[in-house]
Amino acid sequence: MQFGLVPEDTLNKINFSLPKEPAFNDFTTMSDKEQNAKVYTGCNMWGQKEWVGKIYPAATKEKDFLTHYSKQYNSVELNATHYKIYHPSVLKSWSEKVQNNNFIFCTKMFKGITHDGSLLNKQILTTQFLNSVVALEQNLGPIFIQLSDSFSPKRKDELFYYLNTLPKEFQFFVEVRHADWFMQTTIQTELFSFLKNNNIGAIITDTAGKRACAHMHLTIPKTFIRFVGNSLHPTDYTRIDILGRTHKKMVR
């Protein structure tokens, strides 16, 4: 089921405006290098057969989809790694198909870690996952930890403990979805402060039915925005324009 999905006849009734940039986002000490922003854009897959003749050249074979995808976009949300820990050779083969030195794979953490039971005692699975995705080498982008809709602040200590066990050489982003992370000011501040102090990003998710997830907080001088559309409904175009204008202002 698509996260934040709402009936089409309610889309025109939703307020898609975004909150103001919070004072929390204070990056006045950013270096010149950090201030020269680089933008990555992509989809959550490359294996769309209907793109042949549109995004991909006519008669493109499926084995060549990724190569042609990397000519059009410079990133992809790698959902495949959410459902399976692949042998490193598979990820290496994907990296070799990319014909863009600046291309990055944003790997989603394996659901056996994030969605199955407690986050505690997941060190072995986490190591297996990381040993797999490092095969992407120079094409490895941020790793994002997507938590389930039911993962509430009641499990805050469990989350913070797990995040503290992660190796510092990787760039992690966290996506929380339960409304209580955003509706309770104390909890929200504690979450974003913890992420900031540990150099972990906070994913901003713009989806119709869960507006609180478009929170605008930047815990590091980078942002990871996930835009969930509604099958090219007219409101999708309005939302993407608002999102683009707003975050352009946020880029230093």
ZABAZA-195170 format. One record per atom (N, C-alpha, C, O): residue in one letter; x, y, z. Coordinates in steps of 0.001 Angstrom, whole numbers, padded with zeros to 6 digits, always signed. Layout:
N
aXYZ/...
***
This chain:
252
m+000848-001202+000000/m+000000+000000+000000/m+000883+001252+000000/m+001868+001331+000734/q+000511+002231-000840/q+001296+003461-000937/q+001150+004279+000333/q+000038+004538+000791/f+002275+004682+000895/f+002270+005452+002136/f+001598+006807+001919/f+001950+007540+000994/g+000620+007138+002781/g-000051+008424+002682/g-001109+008499+001609/g-001566+009591+001270/l-001518+007346+001055/l-002521+007325-000004/l-003875+007793+000535/l-004301+007370+001610/v-004540+008657-000210/v-005881+009125+000141/v-006768+009007-001092/v-006252+008972-002209/p-008095+008945-000920/p-008997+008887-002079/p-008796+010106-002979/p-008580+011215-002489/e-008868+009903-004266/e-008594+010980-005220/e-009524+012170-005024/e-009116+013314-005221/d-010779+011908-004634/d-011729+013012-004512/d-011465+013907-003305/d-012133+014927-003136/t-010496+013535-002463/t-010155+014374-001305/t-008888+015197-001515/t-008564+016051-000690/l-008173+014951-002603/l-006882+015598-002810/l-006993+017121-002899/l-006136+017841-002386/n-008044+017602-003546/n-008198+019049-003687/n-008584+019739-002384/n-008626+020967-002325/k-008865+018968-001344/k-009259+019542-000059/k-008095+019609+000927/k-008251+020121+002035/i-006938+019100+000534/i-005787+019032+001433/i-004939+020298+001315/i-004698+020796+000216/n-004499+020801+002445/n-003593+021949+002457/n-002163+021435+002257/n-001585+020818+003151/f-001603+021698+001072/f-000274+021195+000743/f+000834+022210+001031/f+001980+021994+000639/s+000514+023290+001698/s+001558+024259+002036/s+002537+023617+003014/s+002191+022697+003755/l+003754+024120+002997/l+004802+023583+003854/l+005064+024534+005018/l+004911+025747+004876/p+005457+023991+006163/p+005768+024865+007297/p+007002+025710+007020/p+007815+025384+006155/k+007127+026797+007764/k+008310+027646+007631/k+009547+026892+008098/k+009466+025979+008920/e+010691+027294+007557/e+011942+026680+007996/e+012146+026977+009479/e+012124+028141+009878/p+012342+025955+010296/p+012497+026178+011734/p+013844+026798+012093/p+014831+026640+011374/a+013861+027503+013215/a+015106+028108+013701/a+016155+027038+013994/a+017350+027328+014039/f+015700+025802+014192/f+016592+024666+014433/f+017648+024551+013335/f+018773+024126+013599/n+017293+024927+012106/n+018203+024782+010965/n+019231+025905+010938/n+019170+026782+010077/d+020155+025884+011859/d+021182+026926+011932/d+022509+026363+011468/d+023195+025662+012213/f+022870+026679+010213/f+024120+026178+009653/f+025048+027332+009298/f+025680+027337+008242/t+025117+028292+010182/t+025945+029477+009926/t+027430+029141+009911/t+028235+029931+009419/t+027802+027987+010440/t+029222+027604+010480/t+029590+026653+009344/t+030671+026063+009359/m+028703+026499+008359/m+029002+025611+007244/m+030223+026087+006471/m+030458+027288+006338/s+030987+025145+005969/s+032160+025484+005175/s+031733+025911+003767/s+030594+025686+003357/d+032670+026533+003032/d+032378+026938+001659/d+032002+025735+000806/d+031132+025834-000059/k+032654+024598+001045/k+032370+023394+000279/k+030938+022941+000511/k+030251+022555-000435/e+030478+022984+001758/e+029126+022562+002079/e+028085+023509+001500/e+026961+023104+001202/q+028471+024780+001343/q+027524+025764+000837/q+027322+025652-000677/q+026356+026203-001204/n+028200+024960-001375/n+028037+024730-002806/n+027189+023481-002995/n+027711+022378-003161/a+025879+023668-002968/a+024954+022534-002942/a+024962+021753-004250/a+025087+022329-005331/k+024827+020441-004139/k+024693+019562-005285/k+023359+018844-005146/k+023012+018375-004062/v+022617+018759-006236/v+021280+018179-006196/v+021259+016851-006940/v+021737+016744-008069/y+020694+015842-006284/y+020497+014530-006896/y+018995+014302-007052/y+018217+014572-006137/t+018603+013802-008218/t+017192+013549-008506/t+017046+012150-009076/t+017858+011718-009894/g+016010+011441-008641/g+015802+010103-009168/g+014465+009531-008749/g+013671+010187-008075/c+014230+008299-009159/c+012989+007583-008857/c+013298+006444-007887/c+014428+006301-007419/n+012280+005638-007594/n+012501+004540-006659/n+012697+003196-007360/n+012653+002144-006722/m+012915+003240-008676/m+013191+002019-009448/m+013640+002421-010841/m+013472+003564-011265/w+014214+001456-011542/w+014584+001713-012937/w+013943+000701-013887/w+014032+000859-015105/g+013302-000331-013348/g+012793-001422-014176/g+011396-001242-014715/g+010604-002184-014702/q+011069-000034-015196/q+009740+000241-015709/q+009687+000005-017226/q+010246+000783-017999/k+009018-001062-017639/k+008963-001384-019067/k+008237-000312-019877/k+008525-000114-021057/e+007277+000387-019224/e+006536+001425-019948/e+007386+002651-020264/e+006946+003532-021003/w+008592+002719-019715/w+009486+003836-020019/w+010217+003648-021346/w+010807+004590-021875/v+010174+002429-021880/v+010816+002172-023171/v+010112+003000-024249/v+008890+002954-024387/g+010895+003742-024994/g+010333+004616-026011/g+009988+005986-025477/g+009583+006869-026234/k+010147+006172-024160/k+009879+007471-023535/k+011155+007967-022852/k+011843+008848-023367/i+011457+007399-021708/i+012706+007741-021012/i+013868+006937-021595/i+014981+007444-021736/y+013588+005667-021934/y+014605+004814-022547/y+014384+004766-024055/y+013250+004900-024514/p+015450+004577-024832/p+015289+004474-026284/p+014372+003312-026659/p+014262+002335-025919/a+013726+003424-027794/a+012864+002344-028280/a+013661+001047-028396/a+014826+001052-028793/a+013024-000040-028051/a+013604-001384-028153/a+014710-001651-027134/a+015467-002611-027281/t+014813-000809-026099/t+015812-001064-025043/t+015500-002376-024348/t+014355-002622-023967/k+016507-003219-024179/k+016327-004489-023478/k+016375-004251-021970/k+017022-003314-021501/e+015684-005104-021216/e+015574-004924-019778/e+016932-004903-019098/e+017116-004189-018112/k+017881-005668-019603/k+019207-005725-018994/k+019946-004384-019101/k+020917-004141-018384/d+019471-003522-020005/d+020117-002229-020219/d+019350-001065-019589/d+019736+000092-019750/f+018268-001370-018875/f+017450-000301-018284/f+018279+000601-017364/f+018207+001826-017460/l+019062-000010-016477/l+019815+000783-015505/l+020826+001702-016193/l+021009+002848-015781/t+021472+001203-017226/t+022443+002024-017956/t+021773+003267-018525/t+022310+004369-018419/h+020604+003092-019127/h+019893+004235-019709/h+019281+005121-018616/h+019204+006340-018768/y+018852+004502-017526/y+018333+005285-016397/y+019406+006255-015895/y+019120+007421-015623/s+020625+005768-015777/s+021713+006587-015232/s+022113+007726-016163/s+022850+008624-015756/k+021638+007701-017407/k+021883+008809-018330/k+020853+009926-018145/k+021068+011065-018558/q+019728+009571-017515/q+018641+010529-017319/q+018604+011092-015897/q+018216+012241-015687/y+019006+010282-014936/y+018965+010669-013522/y+020330+010428-012897/y+021147+009681-013435/n+020573+011075-011746/n+021861+010862-011076/n+021717+010169-009724/n+022657+010151-008929/s+020531+009593-009464/s+020348+008810-008238/s+019145+007900-008380/s+018310+008084-009266/v+019067+006920-007498/v+017901+006044-007439/v+017696+005620-005986/v+018655+005355-005262/e+016439+005561-005578/e+016104+005014-004262/e+016072+003507-004419/e+015204+002974-005110/l+017005+002816-003788/l+017162+001380-004018/l+016279+000594-003050/l+016717+000172-001980/n+015018+000409-003463/n+014069-000336-002641/n+014409-001819-002553/n+014040-002488-001588/a+015106-002327-003552/a+015406-003766-003590/a+016110-004231-002323/a+015863-005338-001844/t+016994-003384-001775/t+017750-003785-000588/t+016898-003785+000678/t+017350-004239+001729/h+015675-003283+000585/h+014749-003328+001726/h+014167-004728+001883/h+013778-005124+002982/y+014108-005475+000786/y+013432-006772+000800/y+014381-007960+000809/y+013959-009099+001006/k+015675-007688+000593/k+016629-008791+000525/k+018034-008267+000725/k+018374-007187+000241/i+018847-009023+001433/i+020272-008710+001517/i+020952-009447+000359/i+021040-010675+000359/y+021422-008694-000609/y+021997-009280-001821/y+023467-009640-001627/y+024175-009053-000809/h+023892-010614-002400/h+025319-010903-002442/h+026017-009670-003005/h+025500-009057-003939/p+027170-009288-002469/p+027862-008083-002954/p+028093-008060-004460/p+028140-006987-005061/s+028236-009225-005073/s+028478-009270-006519/s+027313-008693-007314/s+027510-008144-008398/v+026103-008816-006779/v+024927-008276-007468/v+024986-006756-007473/v+024781-006127-008512/l+025266-006160-006310/l+025351-004703-006234/l+026528-004176-007052/l+026442-003104-007651/k+027610-004920-007076/k+028758-004515-007890/k+028376-004490-009368/k+028805-003606-010110/s+027568-005460-009791/s+027148-005497-011197/s+026253-004316-011530/s+026306-003797-012645/w+025428-003882-010577/w+024597-002698-010797/w+025477-001455-010937/w+025252-000616-011810/s+026466-001353-010076/s+027370-000210-010135/s+028095-000147-011473/s+028324+000936-012012/e+028449-001296-011999/e+029178-001345-013262/e+028315-000949-014453/e+028840-000559-015496/k+026995-001045-014304/k+026084-000663-015384/k+025883+000849-015473/k+025432+001368-016494/v+026222+001539-014398/v+026005+002984-014341/v+027067+003706-015166/v+028262+003445-015022/q+026624+004606-016023/q+027568+005362-016858/q+027554+006837-016462/q+027466+007730-017305/n+027641+007056-015181/n+027636+008409-014633/n+028445+008357-013344/n+027996+007779-012354/n+029621+008948-013347/n+030506+008876-012177/n+029917+009549-010945/n+030345+009275-009824/n+028937+010428-011144/n+028324+011135-010023/n+027041+010465-009543/n+026369+010983-008651/f+026695+009319-010127/f+025451+008631-009794/f+025554+007967-008418/f+026589+007399-008069/i+024458+008045-007637/i+024448+007390-006333/i+023206+006513-006160/i+022118+006842-006633/f+023404+005395-005473/f+022319+004518-005052/f+021998+004845-003589/f+022862+004735-002719/c+020757+005244-003327/c+020321+005501-001951/c+019669+004225-001440/c+018497+003967-001714/t+020421+003437-000707/t+019977+002103-000323/t+019056+002150+000894/t+019361+002797+001896/k+017924+001453+000786/k+016979+001361+001906/k+017363+000160+002766/k+017559-000941+002251/m+017468+000375+004067/m+017904-000687+004968/m+016933-001873+004950/m+015719-001698+004845/f+017488-003069+005053/f+016745-004326+005020/f+015639-004332+006072/f+015878-004018+007238/k+014415-004697+005645/k+013262-004669+006537/k+013371-005678+007680/k+012689-005537+008696/g+014215-006687+007524/g+014433-007624+008629/g+015067-006932+009826/g+014973-007415+010954/i+015711-005802+009574/i+016294-004991+010647/i+015268-003991+011163/i+015065-003869+012371/t+014625-003279+010249/t+013797-002135+010625/t+012346-002459+010946/t+011699-001721+011689/h+011825-003552+010398/h+010392-003816+010539/h+010061-005105+011295/h+008926-005283+011737/d+011009-005980+011445/d+010738-007267+012080/d+011221-007266+013527/d+012409-007451+013792/g+010293-007057+014460/g+010655-007089+015877/g+011451-005869+016306/g+011412-004816+015669/s+012174-006044+017404/s+012943-004958+017998/s+014195-004647+017187/s+014718-005493+016461/l+014662-003403+017333/l+015926-003009+016714/l+017127-003527+017496/l+018259-003509+017012/l+016861-003982+018694/l+017949-004493+019525/l+018426-005843+018999/l+017651-006601+018415/n+019670-006129+019203/n+020277-007386+018775/n+020221-007581+017258/n+020067-008702+016773/k+020348-006489+016525/k+020349-006576+015068/k+021740-006297+014492/k+021868-005968+013313/q+022774-006427+015314/q+024125-006113+014851/q+024585-007028+013721/q+025220-006570+012770/i+024267-008327+013822/i+024715-009272+012798/i+024053-008961+011465/i+024723-008900+010434/l+022729-008765+011483/l+022016-008430+010248/l+022506-007102+009676/l+022659-006959+008463/t+022749-006147+010546/t+023223-004843+010089/t+024581-004967+009409/t+024815-004354+008367/t+025465-005749+009991/t+026787-005969+009391/t+026653-006641+008037/t+027347-006265+007091/q+025767-007637+007926/q+025553-008313+006650/q+025035-007336+005595/q+025471-007356+004444/f+024108-006490+006003/f+023550-005494+005085/f+024632-004532+004605/f+024753-004280+003406/l+025412-003999+005529/l+026447-003033+005172/l+027541-003676+004314/l+028068-003040+003401/n+027880-004923+004603/n+028877-005630+003799/n+028385-005845+002366/n+029182-005987+001439/s+027066-005868+002202/s+026491-006000+000871/s+026545-004677+000113/s+027017-004636-001023/v+026064-003594+000729/v+025923-002328-000002/v+027262-001641-000273/v+027348-000817-001184/v+028301-001957+000488/v+029600-001319+000219/v+030152-001732-001133/v+031079-001105-001644/a+029586-002790-001719/a+030034-003221-003039/a+029712-002184-004109/a+030249-002249-005215/l+028849-001237-003793/l+028533-000155-004729/l+029687+000836-004832/l+029747+001637-005764/e+030601+000775-003869/e+031810+001599-003841/e+031492+003085-004044/e+030733+003656-003260/q+032049+003713-005067/q+031901+005162-005243/q+030463+005576-005541/q+030124+006755-005442/n+029621+004615-005904/n+028222+004930-006211/n+027288+004755-005013/n+026072+004902-005140/l+027861+004440-003854/l+027033+004309-002652/l+026705+005685-002097/l+027602+006446-001733/g+025427+005998-002033/g+024961+007252-001460/g+024516+007046-000022/g+024991+006122+000638/p+023625+007877+000475/p+023144+007725+001846/p+022335+006450+002013/p+021661+005990+001091/i+022419+005899+003200/i+021631+004724+003567/i+020460+005208+004406/i+020650+005907+005401/f+019243+004837+004004/f+018140+005347+004799/f+017383+004257+005533/f+017084+003183+005011/i+017096+004600+006766/i+016454+003701+007715/i+014993+004100+007799/i+014638+005069+008471/q+014156+003348+007114/q+012728+003646+007113/q+012045+002805+008193/q+012105+001576+008173/l+011393+003494+009136/l+010696+002805+010206/l+009223+002654+009854/l+008686+003433+009066/s+008578+001667+010428/s+007182+001394+010090/s+006256+002489+010605/s+006633+003275+011474/d+005038+002533+010062/d+004049+003532+010465/d+003731+003429+011952/d+003372+004421+012586/s+003865+002224+012507/s+003494+002003+013911/s+004653+002252+014880/s+004473+002152+016093/f+005832+002573+014357/f+007002+002793+015226/f+006875+004169+015873/f+007179+005187+015250/s+006429+004190+017113/s+006105+005435+017802/s+007229+005869+018744/s+008190+005127+018948/p+007112+007068+019318/p+008118+007539+020275/p+008218+006678+021539/p+009158+006836+022318/k+007275+005783+021746/k+007391+004870+022880/k+008626+003984+022734/k+009108+003412+023711/r+009131+003878+021506/r+010319+003067+021236/r+011549+003953+021009/r+012527+003532+020392/k+011482+005171+021513/k+012559+006147+021308/k+013913+005630+021809/k+014908+005720+021089/d+013961+005100+023010/d+015226+004622+023576/d+015815+003499+022731/d+017028+003423+022532/e+014945+002638+022242/e+015379+001537+021375/e+015988+002084+020090/e+017022+001595+019634/l+015354+003095+019506/l+015862+003699+018278/l+017203+004371+018512/l+018145+004165+017746/f+017297+005169+019562/f+018539+005892+019836/f+019685+004927+020131/f+020817+005148+019703/y+019386+003863+020859/y+020424+002864+021146/y+020934+002256+019841/y+022142+002130+019636/y+020004+001880+018959/y+020416+001250+017698/y+021246+002207+016848/y+022288+001827+016314/l+020788+003432+016727/l+021510+004402+015908/l+022923+004639+016437/l+023843+004896+015660/n+023092+004554+017728/n+024424+004730+018328/n+025367+003588+018002/n+026582+003737+018139/t+024831+002442+017571/t+025682+001291+017241/t+026177+001330+015797/t+027037+000536+015417/l+025646+002241+014997/l+025983+002249+013571/l+027370+002842+013324/l+027764+003796+013994/p+028106+002286+012371/p+029452+002803+012069/p+029387+004208+011498/p+028491+004527+010717/k+030318+005029+011881/k+030302+006449+011525/k+030755+006730+010093/k+030571+007843+009598/e+031339+005747+009426/e+031852+006023+008081/e+030758+006078+007015/e+031026+006446+005871/f+029527+005714+007385/f+028413+005786+006448/f+027534+006983+006784/f+027461+007416+007933/q+026855+007518+005741/q+025885+008579+005973/q+024491+007969+006043/q+023983+007444+005052/f+023876+008040+007220/f+022543+007489+007426/f+021503+008602+007476/f+021774+009711+007937/f+020308+008277+006992/f+019133+009124+007137/f+018026+008276+007764/f+017940+007074+007515/v+017189+008904+008570/v+016093+008195+009231/v+014759+008768+008773/v+014590+009984+008690/e+013812+007876+008475/e+012447+008298+008155/e+011506+007729+009211/e+011294+006519+009280/v+010943+008615+010034/v+009900+008211+010978/v+008560+008626+010399/v+008464+009646+009717/r+007516+007833+010671/r+006218+008064+010050/r+005086+008261+011060/r+004064+008868+010739/h+005264+007755+012260/h+004204+007874+013262/h+004002+009343+013620/h+004970+010064+013862/a+002747+009784+013654/a+002439+011210+013856/a+002970+011763+015162/a+003280+012952+015237/d+003087+010935+016201/d+003511+011443+017515/d+004941+011972+017514/d+005297+012759+018391/w+005764+011564+016559/w+007121+012115+016474/w+007076+013598+016135/w+007998+014342+016467/f+006006+014029+015475/f+005904+015409+015010/f+004902+016240+015805/f+005040+017461+015880/m+003900+015601+016397/m+002839+016326+017082/m+003220+016762+018492/m+002655+017717+019026/q+004175+016061+019089/q+004603+016388+020446/q+005939+017147+020363/q+006959+016586+019963/t+005912+018421+020745/t+007073+019293+020579/t+008317+018757+021276/t+009411+018782+020711/t+008149+018273+022501/t+009299+017761+023249/t+009932+016568+022541/t+011155+016477+022425/i+009086+015658+022071/i+009575+014473+021373/i+010249+014871+020068/i+011321+014360+019744/q+009637+015770+019325/q+010211+016222+018062/q+011592+016834+018265/q+012534+016527+017534/t+011699+017696+019261/t+012982+018343+019543/t+014036+017320+019951/t+015190+017412+019535/e+013639+016350+020761/e+014590+015334+021205/e+015072+014487+020035/e+016258+014169+019939/l+014154+014124+019148/l+014527+013324+017986/l+015516+014062+017096/l+016591+013544+016794/f+015157+015260+016681/f+016011+015990+015749/f+017341+016400+016387/f+018364+016456+015705/s+017331+016680+017666/s+018587+017027+018350/s+019514+015820+018410/s+020722+015944+018211/f+018939+014652+018686/f+019754+013432+018718/f+020378+013185+017347/f+021573+012907+017247/l+019566+013286+016287/l+020079+013052+014941/l+021181+014051+014589/l+022201+013684+014007/k+020964+015313+014948/k+021952+016346+014664/k+023263+016064+015385/k+024337+016190+014798/n+023180+015687+016638/n+024384+015436+017438/n+025146+014208+016973/n+026320+014039+017303/n+024480+013344+016205/n+025117+012114+015741/n+025322+012099+014221/n+025584+011049+013634/n+025200+013277+013590/n+025443+013420+012155/n+024577+012471+011320/n+025052+011866+010359/i+023308+012352+011697/i+022355+011511+010987/i+021276+012418+010398/i+020755+013297+011085/g+020946+012206+009139/g+019951+013030+008482/g+018532+012623+008831/g+018281+011497+009261/a+017607+013554+008641/a+016180+013309+008848/a+015472+013441+007511/a+015462+014520+006920/i+014887+012364+007032/i+014211+012392+005743/i+012934+013229+005831/i+012170+013120+006790/i+012721+014057+004825/i+011493+014827+004682/i+010643+014110+003646/i+011051+013964+002494/t+009465+013662+004055/t+008594+012912+003158/t+007348+013714+002849/t+006575+014039+003750/d+007150+014033+001592/d+005985+014796+001158/d+004985+013830+000529/d+005161+013384-000605/t+003933+013515+001282/t+002891+012619+000802/t+001542+013173+001233/t+001438+013823+002273/a+000521+012920+000445/a-000766+013592+000629/a-001394+013344+002000/a-001867+014281+002644/g-001402+012098+002445/g-002146+011759+003647/g-001401+011859+004961/g-001982+011609+006017/k-000115+012223+004920/k+000700+012307+006139/k+001510+013598+006102/k+002737+013563+006006/r+000824+014732+006178/r+001480+016019+005978/r+002527+016329+007050/r+003464+017084+006790/a+002385+015766+008239/a+003353+016033+009300/a+004754+015553+008930/a+005742+016058+009462/c+004845+014587+008025/c+006149+014043+007636/c+006956+015024+006782/c+008154+014826+006583/a+006306+016081+006275/a+007028+017144+005556/a+007428+018199+006581/a+006875+019298+006610/h+008390+017848+007415/h+008666+018590+008650/h+009658+019740+008510/h+009682+020628+009363/m+010466+019749+007471/m+011395+020847+007157/m+012639+020941+008042/m+013403+021895+007902/h+012866+019999+008937/h+014046+020054+009806/h+015260+019450+009091/h+015178+018376+008495/l+016376+020160+009164/l+017643+019667+008622/l+018588+019410+009788/l+019012+020343+010471/t+018915+018146+010011/t+019793+017807+011133/t+021258+017792+010733/t+022144+017779+011587/i+021509+017795+009424/i+022854+017908+008869/i+022753+018863+007677/i+021644+019148+007225/p+023869+019361+007158/p+023807+020309+006019/p+023470+019622+004698/p+024006+019986+003651/k+022588+018639+004747/k+022106+017926+003566/k+020641+017608+003808/k+020190+017552+004951/t+019903+017399+002729/t+018522+016976+002900/t+018205+015833+001951/t+018783+015724+000869/f+017288+014991+002370/f+016842+013832+001598/f+015319+013947+001565/f+014650+013742+002578/i+014781+014278+000393/i+013346+014505+000250/i+012734+013372-000566/i+013186+013069-001671/r+011704+012757-000005/r+010967+011713-000712/r+009602+012280-001095/r+008811+012652-000228/f+009334+012341-002389/f+008071+012868-002889/f+007212+011703-003360/f+007598+010966-004267/v+006042+011539-002739/v+005129+010448-003088/v+003961+011043-003865/v+003122+011742-003298/g+003910+010764-005155/g+002880+011343-006006/g+001572+010580-005979/g+001445+009541-005332/n+000609+011120-006695/n-000731+010530-006778/n-001128+010331-008240/n-002133+010865-008708/s-000313+009548-008945/s-000608+009161-010332/s-000836+010360-011249/s-001726+010348-012099/l-000012+011400-011061/l-000044+012614-011876/l-001357+013379-011746/l-001796+014035-012691/h-001977+013294-010585/h-003126+014139-010287/h-002661+015595-010337/h-001504+015864-010016/p-003515+016543-010727/p-003099+017954-010815/p-002411+018482-009562/p-001541+019347-009660/t-002783+017982-008392/t-002145+018460-007157/t-000692+018033-007071/t+000081+018652-006339/d-000292+016992-007797/d+001115+016583-007790/d+002004+017710-008317/d+003084+017958-007781/y+001547+018385-009364/y+002334+019451-009979/y+002439+020658-009046/y+003488+021293-008943/t+001332+020957-008372/t+001350+022058-007402/t+002305+021742-006263/t+003093+022596-005855/r+002239+020523-005752/r+003088+020114-004631/r+004560+020151-004992/r+005378+020637-004211/i+004908+019642-006168/i+006324+019580-006527/i+006877+020977-006748/i+008053+021227-006480/d+006034+021903-007239/d+006477+023295-007408/d+006728+023942-006050/d+007737+024621-005857/i+005804+023731-005105/i+005958+024292-003755/i+007209+023722-003105/i+007992+024451-002497/l+007388+022423-003238/l+008535+021746-002625/l+009840+022274-003203/l+010789+022535-002465/g+009888+022431-004517/g+011109+022905-005159/g+011460+024327-004762/g+012618+024615-004463/r+010474+025226-004755/r+010724+026619-004400/r+011152+026755-002948/r+012072+027507-002628/t+010478+026023-002077/t+010768+026135-000650/t+012157+025639-000312/t+012889+026301+000425/h+012536+024476-000842/h+013835+023917-000479/h+014982+024590-001209/h+016130+024512-000772/k+014680+025253-002321/k+015717+026062-002953/k+016135+027198-002034/k+017310+027563-001988/k+015170+027765-001295/k+015469+028819-000348/k+016259+028297+000848/k+017027+029032+001470/m+016058+027000+001164/m+016722+026418+002321/m+018175+026066+002027/m+018976+025918+002949/v+018520+025930+000749/v+019888+025576+000383/v+020795+026790+000562/v+020533+027854+000002/r+021862+026628+001343/r+022788+027744+001579/r+023781+027862+000419/r+024643+028740+000430/
***
